[in-house]
Amino acid sequence: MTVIDAHQHVWRLGQRDHIWPAKALPVLARNFTPADLNQLMHRAQVDGTILMQSLNDPDETREFLRLAAVTPWISGVVGWVPLAGPEATANAIHALPHRDKLVGIRHLINFEPNPSWLLQPAVQEAIGVVAAQGLVFDVVPNDAARFDAVLATAERHPDMTMVIDHLARPPVVTGGWEPWASQIARAGQLPNIYIKLSVGLDIALEWSWAPDELRQYVDHVLEHFGPGRIMAASNWPVSTLTANYTTLWKGIRALISGLKPHESAMVLGGTAIRAFGLGTAAGDCRISKGQRA
């Protein structure tokens, strides 16, 4: 079984500015490199990763693609290009180095003041270009209004694979349920949407990793998506705010322990391999574009 961490980051302070909440600064305000993660992956029995953009910055994406080209266990990169219109988006994608490592595009919609930013005509046309390139569109809605925009985007692009990060940020801290639960049910009805079993920054800032407290949310996602559309992810190093890497993966495995072995294998790697179009050989997770969903 190949295990894929479907969402991890790296950064070097001073190279690009990251603005972290004050609570995160003691933990996140240092360099996090592939060498740091490589030391942790063996203990957690993780074979490959998806390196995820952390800034709406084309230079970061170019750096990540070059890094992936020389790091065999970085199975693919989800980068960023401007979604300003179809021509600008197409040109930006074609100009990227090592495009064989590019598996998706993400835009941090929480940075946009307009919660319906995704639904602007020029943005929707640009997303159409992402779809036409066979790339996943990766997104993290941080409130109900942005989640609605994500659902509408998936409906408008039914042939595009869309991946929602961090369980769509369920209200774990407050123990709440709605409107998250109803929106998850709606998302589950759209077959082109996949979702990551991971925890976002807002939760990590206020909550210590406790799988039992996450279980009702994971079970709800499993009910509406099934293991074939759920992928395990760490969100490292953001996740270090709430748990170390090994503890996190033990918790993820505990949360899916009730699944059949082939279903667990999907969540732990098979879903990411299919959704992002990765190679399937254990220990060799290079891109195979012909297998991209």
C-alpha positions as CSV (number, residue, x, y, z in Angstrom):
1,M,0.0,0.0,0.0
2,T,1.3,3.4,-1.0
3,V,0.6,6.1,1.6
4,I,0.4,9.7,0.3
5,D,0.4,12.8,2.5
6,A,-1.9,14.8,0.3
7,H,-1.1,18.2,1.8
8,Q,2.2,19.5,3.1
9,H,4.1,22.8,2.9
10,V,7.7,24.0,3.1
11,W,9.1,27.6,3.4
12,R,12.2,29.5,4.2
13,L,11.9,32.7,6.2
14,G,13.4,35.7,4.5
15,Q,12.8,34.3,1.0
16,R,9.1,35.1,1.0
17,D,6.9,36.8,3.6
18,H,4.4,34.8,5.5
19,I,1.9,36.6,7.8
20,W,1.0,34.3,10.7
21,P,-1.4,34.9,13.6
22,A,0.4,35.8,16.8
23,K,-0.5,32.5,18.4
24,A,1.3,30.6,15.5
25,L,4.5,32.6,15.5
26,P,6.5,30.7,18.2
27,V,6.0,27.4,16.3
28,L,5.8,28.4,12.6
29,A,8.2,31.3,12.4
30,R,11.2,29.2,11.3
31,N,12.4,27.3,8.2
32,F,10.6,24.1,7.3
33,T,12.4,22.1,4.5
34,P,12.0,18.8,2.7
35,A,14.9,17.5,4.8
36,D,13.0,18.2,8.0
37,L,9.9,16.3,6.7
38,N,12.0,13.4,5.2
39,Q,13.2,12.6,8.7
40,L,9.5,12.2,9.9
41,M,8.0,10.4,7.0
42,H,9.7,7.0,7.6
43,R,8.5,6.9,11.2
44,A,4.9,7.7,10.1
45,Q,5.1,5.2,7.2
46,V,4.4,7.8,4.6
47,D,5.8,7.2,1.1
48,G,5.1,10.4,-0.9
49,T,3.5,13.8,-0.5
50,I,1.7,16.6,-2.4
51,L,3.6,19.9,-1.9
52,M,1.0,22.6,-1.5
53,Q,1.3,26.3,-2.2
54,S,1.1,28.5,0.8
55,L,1.1,31.9,-0.9
56,N,-0.7,33.3,-4.0
57,D,2.8,33.9,-5.5
58,P,4.1,32.5,-8.8
59,D,7.7,32.5,-7.6
60,E,6.8,30.1,-4.8
61,T,5.2,27.7,-7.4
62,R,8.3,27.8,-9.6
63,E,10.5,27.1,-6.6
64,F,8.3,24.2,-5.6
65,L,8.4,22.6,-9.0
66,R,12.2,22.8,-9.1
67,L,12.3,21.3,-5.7
68,A,9.9,18.5,-6.7
69,A,12.1,17.7,-9.7
70,V,15.0,16.7,-7.4
71,T,13.0,15.2,-4.5
72,P,11.6,11.8,-5.5
73,W,9.1,11.6,-2.7
74,I,7.4,14.8,-3.6
75,S,4.8,13.1,-5.8
76,G,3.3,16.4,-7.2
77,V,2.9,20.1,-6.6
78,V,-0.3,22.1,-6.3
79,G,0.8,25.6,-7.2
80,W,-0.6,29.0,-7.9
81,V,-1.2,31.0,-11.1
82,P,-3.3,34.2,-11.5
83,L,-6.9,33.5,-12.2
84,A,-7.4,36.8,-13.9
85,G,-8.8,35.4,-17.1
86,P,-8.3,32.5,-19.5
87,E,-5.4,33.9,-21.5
88,A,-3.4,35.0,-18.5
89,T,-4.0,31.7,-16.7
90,A,-3.0,29.6,-19.7
91,N,0.2,31.6,-20.3
92,A,1.2,31.4,-16.6
93,I,0.7,27.6,-16.6
94,H,2.7,27.1,-19.8
95,A,5.6,29.2,-18.5
96,L,6.1,27.0,-15.4
97,P,9.2,24.8,-15.2
98,H,9.0,21.1,-14.6
99,R,5.3,21.0,-15.5
100,D,5.2,17.2,-15.3
101,K,5.3,17.7,-11.5
102,L,2.3,20.1,-11.5
103,V,-0.9,18.3,-10.5
104,G,-3.1,21.1,-9.5
105,I,-3.8,24.8,-8.8
106,R,-5.0,26.5,-5.6
107,H,-6.0,30.0,-4.8
108,L,-6.4,31.1,-1.2
109,I,-9.9,32.4,-1.5
110,N,-9.9,33.4,2.2
111,F,-7.5,36.3,1.2
112,E,-10.2,37.7,-1.0
113,P,-12.6,40.1,0.7
114,N,-15.5,39.2,-1.6
115,P,-16.8,35.7,-0.5
116,S,-18.2,35.2,-4.0
117,W,-14.8,36.0,-5.6
118,L,-14.7,32.6,-7.3
119,L,-17.9,33.2,-9.2
120,Q,-16.7,36.3,-11.1
121,P,-16.9,35.6,-14.9
122,A,-13.2,36.1,-15.5
123,V,-12.2,33.8,-12.6
124,Q,-14.7,31.1,-13.8
125,E,-13.2,31.3,-17.3
126,A,-9.7,30.9,-15.9
127,I,-10.8,27.9,-13.8
128,G,-12.0,26.4,-17.1
129,V,-8.4,26.7,-18.4
130,V,-7.2,24.8,-15.3
131,A,-9.8,22.1,-16.0
132,A,-8.8,21.9,-19.7
133,Q,-5.1,21.4,-18.7
134,G,-6.2,18.3,-16.7
135,L,-5.2,19.9,-13.4
136,V,-7.0,19.6,-10.1
137,F,-8.5,22.7,-8.7
138,D,-7.7,22.7,-4.9
139,V,-9.5,25.0,-2.6
140,V,-10.1,25.7,1.1
141,P,-13.4,27.4,2.0
142,N,-13.2,29.1,5.4
143,D,-16.9,30.0,5.9
144,A,-20.3,29.1,4.6
145,A,-20.5,31.8,1.9
146,R,-17.2,30.7,0.4
147,F,-18.2,27.1,0.6
148,D,-21.4,28.0,-1.4
149,A,-19.1,29.5,-4.0
150,V,-17.0,26.4,-4.1
151,L,-20.1,24.2,-4.6
152,A,-21.3,26.5,-7.4
153,T,-17.9,26.3,-9.1
154,A,-18.0,22.5,-9.0
155,E,-21.4,22.5,-10.5
156,R,-20.3,24.8,-13.4
157,H,-17.2,22.6,-14.1
158,P,-18.5,19.0,-13.7
159,D,-15.6,17.5,-15.7
160,M,-13.0,19.1,-13.4
161,T,-11.6,17.3,-10.4
162,M,-12.0,19.6,-7.3
163,V,-10.4,18.9,-4.0
164,I,-11.6,20.6,-0.7
165,D,-9.0,20.9,2.0
166,H,-9.2,20.3,5.7
167,L,-12.6,18.6,5.8
168,A,-14.0,22.1,4.8
169,R,-13.0,23.4,8.2
170,P,-15.7,21.8,10.5
171,P,-16.6,23.6,13.7
172,V,-14.5,21.3,15.9
173,V,-13.5,24.1,18.4
174,T,-17.1,24.9,19.3
175,G,-18.5,21.4,18.8
176,G,-21.0,22.9,16.3
177,W,-22.6,21.2,13.3
178,E,-24.5,23.4,10.9
179,P,-24.3,24.8,8.3
180,W,-21.1,22.7,7.7
181,A,-22.9,19.4,7.8
182,S,-25.5,20.3,5.2
183,Q,-22.9,21.8,2.9
184,I,-20.8,18.6,3.2
185,A,-23.9,16.6,2.2
186,R,-24.4,18.9,-0.8
187,A,-20.7,18.5,-1.8
188,G,-20.9,14.8,-1.5
189,Q,-23.6,14.7,-4.2
190,L,-21.2,16.2,-6.7
191,P,-19.0,13.4,-8.0
192,N,-16.2,15.7,-9.1
193,I,-15.5,16.8,-5.5
194,Y,-12.9,15.1,-3.3
195,I,-12.0,16.1,0.2
196,K,-8.9,15.9,2.5
197,L,-9.0,14.4,6.0
198,S,-6.8,17.1,7.6
199,V,-7.0,20.1,10.0
200,G,-6.7,23.7,9.0
201,L,-4.8,26.6,10.7
202,D,-7.9,28.1,12.3
203,I,-8.6,24.8,14.1
204,A,-5.0,24.1,14.9
205,L,-4.7,27.4,16.7
206,E,-7.5,26.7,19.1
207,W,-7.6,22.9,19.5
208,S,-5.3,20.2,20.6
209,W,-5.2,17.1,18.4
210,A,-7.9,14.7,19.8
211,P,-9.1,12.2,17.2
212,D,-12.2,11.3,19.2
213,E,-13.4,14.9,19.0
214,L,-12.9,14.8,15.2
215,R,-14.7,11.5,14.8
216,Q,-18.3,12.7,14.3
217,Y,-17.1,15.1,11.5
218,V,-15.0,12.4,9.8
219,D,-17.8,9.9,10.0
220,H,-20.2,12.5,8.4
221,V,-17.7,13.0,5.5
222,L,-17.3,9.3,5.1
223,E,-21.1,8.9,4.9
224,H,-21.4,11.4,2.1
225,F,-18.2,11.0,0.2
226,G,-17.1,7.4,0.8
227,P,-13.4,6.4,1.1
228,G,-12.9,6.6,-2.6
229,R,-13.2,10.4,-2.5
230,I,-11.4,11.1,0.8
231,M,-7.6,11.5,1.1
232,A,-5.5,11.7,4.3
233,A,-3.2,14.7,4.7
234,S,-1.1,16.3,7.4
235,N,-1.1,20.0,6.6
236,W,2.5,19.9,8.0
237,P,4.0,22.0,9.4
238,V,0.8,23.9,10.3
239,S,-0.3,20.7,12.0
240,T,2.7,21.0,14.4
241,L,0.6,23.6,16.3
242,T,-1.6,20.7,17.5
243,A,0.4,17.4,17.1
244,N,3.7,16.0,15.9
245,Y,3.8,14.3,12.6
246,T,3.8,10.7,13.9
247,T,1.0,11.4,16.4
248,L,-1.1,12.9,13.7
249,W,-0.8,9.9,11.4
250,K,-1.6,7.5,14.2
251,G,-4.7,9.6,14.8
252,I,-5.7,9.5,11.1
253,R,-5.3,5.8,11.0
254,A,-7.4,5.5,14.2
255,L,-10.2,7.6,12.7
256,I,-10.5,5.2,9.7
257,S,-9.9,2.0,11.7
258,G,-13.5,0.8,11.2
259,L,-13.1,0.7,7.4
260,K,-12.3,-2.4,5.4
261,P,-8.6,-2.8,4.5
262,H,-9.1,-1.8,0.8
263,E,-11.2,1.3,2.0
264,S,-8.4,2.4,4.4
265,A,-5.9,2.0,1.5
266,M,-8.0,4.4,-0.5
267,V,-8.0,7.1,2.2
268,L,-4.3,6.6,3.0
269,G,-3.1,6.9,-0.6
270,G,-5.3,5.4,-3.3
271,T,-7.7,8.4,-3.5
272,A,-4.8,10.9,-3.8
273,I,-3.1,8.7,-6.5
274,R,-6.3,8.7,-8.5
275,A,-7.4,12.3,-8.0
276,F,-4.0,13.8,-8.6
277,G,-3.0,11.4,-11.3
278,L,0.1,10.0,-9.5
279,G,2.1,6.9,-10.4
280,T,1.0,3.8,-8.4
281,A,4.3,2.0,-7.6
282,A,5.1,2.1,-3.8
283,G,8.1,4.3,-3.2
284,D,7.9,5.7,-6.7
285,C,5.0,8.2,-6.8
286,R,6.0,10.2,-9.9
287,I,3.4,11.7,-12.1
288,S,1.6,9.6,-14.7
289,K,-0.6,12.1,-16.6
290,G,-2.5,9.4,-18.4
291,Q,-3.9,8.2,-15.1
292,R,-5.2,11.6,-14.0
293,A,-8.8,11.6,-13.0
